[in-house]
Amino acid sequence: MEYKRKMISPFALFAMLFVSRVLVVFTLSNVTYRGDYASDMLISLAIGLAGALVLSVPVAYAAKKKHRLTEPPWLSALYGVYFLYLGAVSIGRFSFFASMELNTKSQALFHAVLIILACTYAVWLGIEPISRFGAFIFVVTLLGIICIVAFGVENFSILNLFPFTQNSSNDIISNGINFACQTVEIIMLAVLAPKVNGKVTKPFYSAILLSFAVCGILFFYSVGVFGDTAKVVSFPFYDLSQISTLENARLDSVYTAFWIFAVFLKGALFLYCACECFNIKKKGLRCVLPAIGMLAIVWLLSQLDFFLYNQMAATVIPFLLFGFAVPIANLLFRKKSKGEILLEKL
């Protein structure tokens, strides 16, 4: 494969999307799902995977055919705002966790400012450095998860998995829809696909399948460790890292480290996608203005106590609109470019 400037490899796309999707379970708390944290979350995850694969068809088809879904300019601007919102939610969730668990004396907004500043610098450098960092974080994340599972396996009991179904059918389906609609990497693909120097759909679907598989392993393992107490744990996977030990040393610091890296990568990707959608010509303003917008949304969400209440409606509805309805409408009613018309006549 020939190297091209300002382009990324298929593996880099796979690595970035994988880390971005796995981050969802890192930030999973008792306000982001319905019902109890129990074994039937695996059923919800399977529903979520099936839903994500179906919902991804319009965007994946457009990426394969090299159709741009963020046109005309007004639609591109709307997608830019949505990417800022998604980045604000991801960064805000970690900032909320940091102020609740890591340092109760710190303010969530302070952590958000630091992360957004780092993301702004990354976007300033371009997609190539972000993709190289993504490949590195992919390895770090996998190694971190393997360590936490391996060194905490002595706390696992198969009996904690029963009874397997504890939530109602409505809660199981609702959580499945939520997992599907948190797969925002589908929308990322619409912006990142033109930057890939090679195949797009294969690394995309590989990242989605592997990330859901890893999430399933973590759900299975955490319920097997915590049992009924998982219902009262605020951040299950963080608490899981706290009881995983290596020679009497807890691994929560390792978990927090690769979580921070993953949040930075995902925030940088959202900010980069937003900058591409706004298409501001001046390089400084191109990065800074969207970053200020993302910080403003984080502040607004914190004022509305977004991270303390059920967030499903605020996640599901926008995703179904921007990730499925708009791409289908764009494919059905879009106007062909002059280049496409000429190719059809040849």
Secondary structure, 3 states (H helix, E strand, C coil): CCCCCCCECHHHHHHHHHHHHHHHHHCCCCCCCCCCCCCCHHHHHHHHHHHHHHHCHHHHHHHHCCCCCCCCHHHHHHHHHHHHHHHHHHHHHHHHHHHHHHCCCCCHHHHHHHHHHHHHHHHHHCHHHHHHHHHHHHHHHHHHHHHHHHHCHHHCCHHHHCCCCCCCHHHHHHHHHHHHHCCCHHHHHHHHHHHECCCCHHHHHHHHHHHHHHHHHHHHHHHHHHHHHHHHCCCHHHHHHHHCEECCEECHHHHHHHHHHHHHHHHHHHHHHHHHHHCCCCHHHHHHHHHHHHHHHHHHHHHCCHHHCCCHHHHHHHHHHHHHHHHHHHHHHCCCCHHHHHHHHC
